[in-house]
Amino acid sequence: MNGIIPLWKPKGLTSHDCVAKIRRLLKTKKVGHTGTLDPEAEGVLPICIGKATKLASLLTNQDKVYEAEISLGKSTTTEDQVGEVLETKSVLSSLTLEECKDATTQFTGEITQITPIYSAVKVNGKKLYEYAREGIEVERPSRQVNIYELIVLSNELNWYNQNDVRFSFKVRCSSGTYIRTLCVDIGKVLDYPAHMSNLIRTKAGSFELSETISLEDLEKQTNEGQEIKLKPLSEALTLPALYVSEDDEHKFQHGQVLDLPEAHIKHQMFKVINQSENLIAIYQQHPSKEGKMKPFKVL
C-alpha cells in the first residue's frame, strides 16, 4: 500500500496516537503523519502509507486552512483552553466585533511569531515543553510565517462572561503557523489577555475536509475486508508536474542529473510523473549547475 489516507483527527488524540492506530489496522510499520495537530484540535490530518512516508516532509510543508475560535479576557500557559490561567482582565462591554475585525487585519502577510513555550521545538537539544514543565525560563525562537487570508466568521461577539468573550475566524496560512499564538497576539492588539478556545483544520495541502475518513470508518472498512482507498502520491503534492516519456523514465528512477526543461526554469521543485500517471521522483533545480536539475527524492 502506497499513498495517503486523508484522516479526520478527532479531539482527544495526538497525531502520534492516530499513526499508531493506523499501523495496527493496516498491519504495516510504514505510516507517518504530515503535521502535528494538538490533542484538543480536530480536522484534516493526511497520513502517509508505504512509499508516501518518503514525502512526509514535503506534505507537512504545504499550506493549511483553519477555523479557530479566540477567547478574550483570559490567557493560559499553553495558549489554548487546556492550560493553567496566567492572567485575567474583564472585557469592556463597549467592545465591538468591528474592533476585533480591525485587529485581525494587522496579521495578514508575513508576520513574526514567538514559538509557544508548550511546543516540541528544541532549544539546545531540549524540547520547549520540557523546560516549561521544569519551570525553567529559556529564550524562545521566533519564526517568519505567512498569513494569506484571515476572515472573521462570527456575526457577533459571544459573551460567556466578562473574562470569556469569543469570536471565530478562518485563516489560510503557511506551514508552521501557530494559530494559538495568533489568537494571543490578536488579543494583545485589543489589549486583552487571550487564548485559543477551539481549532479545526479544514484543509492541509490538497486535502479537503470533505474527503476525510474517520478512524471509526477506517476500522470498519478493514474489519469488513474492504479496500482502503488511498490518494495517489501524484495527486497529493501541490507541486508543478513534469511528465516524462517511457524512454526517459529510467533516467529519473536512477536519480540522474539532467537538463532542466525550459518550462520549469521558474520552478524550484516539481514532481515527475510517468505515462501511467505514477509519481516516480521529486526533482529540484541544481544548486550549483545552472540549467540542470537533480533529484530530491526518488521513489
C-alpha positions as CSV (number, residue, x, y, z in Angstrom):
1,M,0.0,0.0,0.0
2,N,1.4,3.3,-1.1
3,G,-0.5,6.6,-0.8
4,I,-2.2,9.0,1.5
5,I,-5.2,8.5,3.9
6,P,-6.9,11.9,4.4
7,L,-7.8,11.2,8.1
8,W,-10.2,13.3,10.2
9,K,-8.4,13.5,13.5
10,P,-10.8,13.6,16.5
11,K,-10.3,15.6,19.6
12,G,-8.6,13.8,22.4
13,L,-6.0,12.0,20.4
14,T,-2.5,13.1,19.4
15,S,-1.3,12.8,15.8
16,H,1.1,10.0,17.1
17,D,-1.9,8.2,18.5
18,C,-3.6,8.2,15.1
19,V,-0.4,6.9,13.4
20,A,-0.2,4.0,16.0
21,K,-3.9,3.1,15.4
22,I,-3.5,3.0,11.7
23,R,-0.3,0.9,11.9
24,R,-2.3,-1.7,13.9
25,L,-5.3,-1.5,11.5
26,L,-3.2,-1.8,8.3
27,K,-0.6,-4.1,9.8
28,T,2.3,-2.0,8.5
29,K,5.1,0.0,10.1
30,K,5.4,2.4,7.2
31,V,3.0,5.0,8.5
32,G,3.6,8.7,9.2
33,H,1.6,11.9,9.7
34,T,2.1,15.2,7.9
35,G,1.9,17.9,10.5
36,T,1.0,17.7,14.2
37,L,-2.4,18.7,15.4
38,D,-2.7,19.3,19.1
39,P,-4.8,16.8,21.1
40,E,-7.7,19.1,21.6
41,A,-7.8,20.2,17.9
42,E,-9.6,18.2,15.2
43,G,-9.5,18.1,11.5
44,V,-7.6,17.1,8.4
45,L,-4.5,15.0,9.1
46,P,-3.0,13.4,6.0
47,I,-1.5,10.0,6.9
48,C,1.3,8.7,4.7
49,I,1.4,4.9,3.9
50,G,4.3,3.0,2.4
51,K,6.5,4.9,0.0
52,A,4.5,8.0,0.8
53,T,6.4,8.3,4.1
54,K,9.3,9.5,2.0
55,L,7.3,12.6,1.1
56,A,6.0,13.3,4.6
57,S,8.3,16.4,5.0
58,L,7.1,17.9,1.7
59,L,3.4,17.3,2.6
60,T,4.0,18.8,6.0
61,N,5.3,22.0,4.4
62,Q,2.2,22.6,2.4
63,D,-0.3,25.4,3.3
64,K,-3.1,24.9,5.8
65,V,-6.6,26.3,6.4
66,Y,-8.1,26.5,9.9
67,E,-11.3,27.7,11.6
68,A,-10.4,28.9,15.0
69,E,-12.2,30.5,18.0
70,I,-10.5,33.1,20.1
71,S,-11.4,33.8,23.7
72,L,-10.7,37.3,25.1
73,G,-10.3,38.0,28.8
74,K,-8.0,35.2,29.9
75,S,-4.5,33.9,28.9
76,T,-3.2,30.4,29.6
77,T,0.2,28.7,29.9
78,T,-0.4,26.7,26.7
79,E,-2.2,29.5,24.8
80,D,-5.2,27.2,24.4
81,Q,-8.2,26.1,26.5
82,V,-6.3,23.3,28.4
83,G,-3.6,25.4,30.1
84,E,-3.5,27.0,33.5
85,V,-4.7,30.5,33.8
86,L,-2.0,33.1,33.6
87,E,-3.9,36.4,33.5
88,T,-7.5,37.6,33.5
89,K,-8.9,41.0,32.6
90,S,-12.6,41.9,32.3
91,V,-13.6,42.8,28.7
92,L,-15.4,46.1,28.4
93,S,-19.0,45.8,27.4
94,S,-18.3,48.5,24.8
95,L,-16.0,46.2,22.8
96,T,-17.4,45.6,19.3
97,L,-17.0,43.0,16.6
98,E,-15.8,45.7,14.3
99,E,-12.9,46.5,16.6
100,C,-12.0,42.8,16.7
101,K,-12.1,42.7,12.9
102,D,-9.8,45.7,12.7
103,A,-7.3,44.0,15.0
104,T,-7.2,40.9,12.8
105,T,-6.2,43.0,9.7
106,Q,-2.8,43.5,11.3
107,F,-2.0,39.8,10.8
108,T,-2.0,39.3,7.1
109,G,1.1,38.9,5.0
110,E,4.5,37.8,6.5
111,I,4.4,38.0,10.3
112,T,6.8,37.0,13.1
113,Q,5.7,34.6,15.8
114,I,7.4,33.7,19.1
115,T,7.3,29.9,19.5
116,P,4.9,28.8,22.3
117,I,6.7,27.5,25.4
118,Y,4.5,24.5,25.3
119,S,5.7,23.2,21.9
120,A,8.0,20.5,20.7
121,V,10.5,23.0,19.2
122,K,14.0,22.2,20.5
123,V,16.4,24.7,22.1
124,N,19.9,23.4,22.9
125,G,18.7,19.9,22.1
126,K,15.7,20.0,24.6
127,K,12.0,20.5,23.7
128,L,10.5,23.7,24.9
129,Y,7.7,22.0,26.8
130,E,10.3,20.1,28.8
131,Y,11.7,23.4,30.0
132,A,8.2,24.6,30.8
133,R,7.4,21.5,32.9
134,E,10.6,22.0,34.9
135,G,9.8,25.7,35.4
136,I,13.0,26.8,33.5
137,E,12.8,30.1,31.6
138,V,14.5,29.9,28.2
139,E,14.7,32.3,25.2
140,R,12.1,31.0,22.7
141,P,13.0,31.2,19.0
142,S,10.9,33.3,16.6
143,R,9.9,32.3,13.1
144,Q,8.5,34.0,10.0
145,V,5.2,32.7,8.7
146,N,2.7,33.8,6.1
147,I,-1.0,34.6,6.7
148,Y,-2.5,34.6,3.2
149,E,-6.1,35.2,4.3
150,L,-7.8,35.9,7.7
151,I,-11.6,36.3,7.7
152,V,-13.8,36.8,10.8
153,L,-16.7,34.3,10.6
154,S,-18.8,35.5,13.6
155,N,-21.7,37.8,13.1
156,E,-21.5,39.0,16.7
157,L,-19.3,38.5,19.8
158,N,-20.3,35.7,22.1
159,W,-20.3,36.9,25.7
160,Y,-20.0,33.9,28.1
161,N,-18.8,36.2,30.9
162,Q,-16.6,39.3,31.2
163,N,-13.4,37.1,31.0
164,D,-14.6,34.9,28.2
165,V,-15.7,36.8,25.0
166,R,-15.3,34.9,21.8
167,F,-15.4,35.2,18.1
168,S,-14.4,32.8,15.3
169,F,-12.2,33.3,12.2
170,K,-10.9,31.4,9.2
171,V,-7.2,31.6,8.4
172,R,-5.2,30.3,5.4
173,C,-1.6,30.2,6.2
174,S,1.9,28.7,5.6
175,S,3.0,25.6,7.4
176,G,4.5,26.2,10.9
177,T,1.9,28.8,11.8
178,Y,0.8,28.6,15.4
179,I,-2.9,29.5,15.5
180,R,-3.0,29.7,19.3
181,T,-0.1,32.2,19.2
182,L,-2.1,34.1,16.6
183,C,-5.0,34.3,19.0
184,V,-2.8,35.6,21.8
185,D,-1.3,38.2,19.5
186,I,-4.7,39.4,18.3
187,G,-5.7,39.7,22.0
188,K,-2.6,41.9,22.6
189,V,-3.7,44.3,19.8
190,L,-7.1,44.6,21.6
191,D,-5.3,45.0,24.9
192,Y,-6.8,41.8,26.4
193,P,-5.2,38.5,27.5
194,A,-6.5,35.8,25.2
195,H,-6.2,32.2,24.2
196,M,-7.5,29.8,21.5
197,S,-10.7,28.1,22.7
198,N,-11.3,25.8,19.6
199,L,-9.5,24.8,16.5
200,I,-10.5,22.8,13.4
201,R,-8.1,22.2,10.4
202,T,-10.3,22.2,7.3
203,K,-7.6,21.8,4.7
204,A,-4.0,20.6,4.6
205,G,-2.2,21.0,1.2
206,S,-4.5,19.4,-1.4
207,F,-6.6,17.6,1.2
208,E,-10.1,18.9,1.9
209,L,-12.4,18.2,4.9
210,S,-15.0,16.7,2.5
211,E,-12.6,13.8,1.5
212,T,-11.5,12.8,5.0
213,I,-12.3,9.5,6.7
214,S,-12.7,8.9,10.5
215,L,-10.8,6.3,12.5
216,E,-14.1,4.5,13.2
217,D,-15.0,4.2,9.4
218,L,-11.4,3.1,8.6
219,E,-11.6,0.4,11.3
220,K,-15.0,-0.7,9.9
221,Q,-13.6,-1.0,6.4
222,T,-10.6,-3.0,7.5
223,N,-12.7,-5.3,9.6
224,E,-15.0,-6.0,6.7
225,G,-12.1,-6.6,4.3
226,Q,-12.9,-3.6,2.2
227,E,-10.3,-2.0,0.0
228,I,-8.8,1.1,1.7
229,K,-8.9,4.0,-0.8
230,L,-5.6,5.9,-0.8
231,K,-5.0,9.2,-2.5
232,P,-2.2,8.6,-5.1
233,L,1.2,10.3,-4.5
234,S,0.9,12.1,-7.8
235,E,-2.2,14.0,-6.6
236,A,-1.1,14.6,-3.0
237,L,1.7,17.1,-3.7
238,T,0.7,20.6,-4.8
239,L,3.9,20.9,-7.0
240,P,4.2,21.6,-10.7
241,A,4.3,18.4,-12.7
242,L,6.9,17.2,-15.2
243,Y,5.5,14.4,-17.4
244,V,8.2,12.1,-18.9
245,S,8.2,9.6,-21.6
246,E,8.6,5.8,-21.1
247,D,12.1,6.1,-22.8
248,D,13.2,8.7,-20.3
249,E,11.6,7.3,-17.2
250,H,14.7,5.2,-16.2
251,K,16.9,8.4,-16.0
252,F,14.7,9.8,-13.3
253,Q,14.4,6.4,-11.5
254,H,18.2,6.3,-11.3
255,G,18.4,9.9,-10.0
256,Q,20.5,11.3,-12.8
257,V,21.4,14.9,-13.1
258,L,19.6,16.2,-16.2
259,D,19.0,19.3,-18.3
260,L,16.3,21.5,-16.8
261,P,13.3,21.9,-19.2
262,E,12.7,25.5,-20.2
263,A,9.1,25.2,-19.0
264,H,10.3,24.5,-15.5
265,I,13.0,27.2,-15.1
266,K,10.8,29.2,-12.8
267,H,10.1,26.2,-10.5
268,Q,12.5,25.3,-7.7
269,M,10.9,21.9,-7.2
270,F,8.5,19.7,-9.2
271,K,7.0,16.2,-9.2
272,V,8.0,13.8,-12.0
273,I,5.0,11.8,-13.4
274,N,5.3,8.8,-15.8
275,Q,3.0,7.8,-18.6
276,S,1.0,5.7,-16.1
277,E,0.3,8.8,-14.0
278,N,2.5,7.5,-11.2
279,L,4.8,9.7,-9.2
280,I,8.4,8.4,-9.8
281,A,10.5,11.2,-8.3
282,I,10.7,14.7,-7.0
283,Y,13.3,16.9,-8.8
284,Q,14.7,20.3,-8.0
285,Q,16.9,22.9,-9.6
286,H,20.6,22.1,-9.2
287,P,22.1,24.5,-6.6
288,S,25.5,24.8,-8.4
289,K,24.9,23.8,-12.0
290,E,22.9,26.3,-13.9
291,G,20.3,24.8,-16.3
292,K,20.5,21.4,-14.6
293,M,18.2,19.6,-12.2
294,K,18.9,16.9,-9.6
295,P,16.7,14.5,-7.6
296,F,15.2,15.5,-4.2
297,K,13.5,12.1,-3.7
298,V,13.4,9.1,-5.9
299,L,10.5,6.7,-5.3
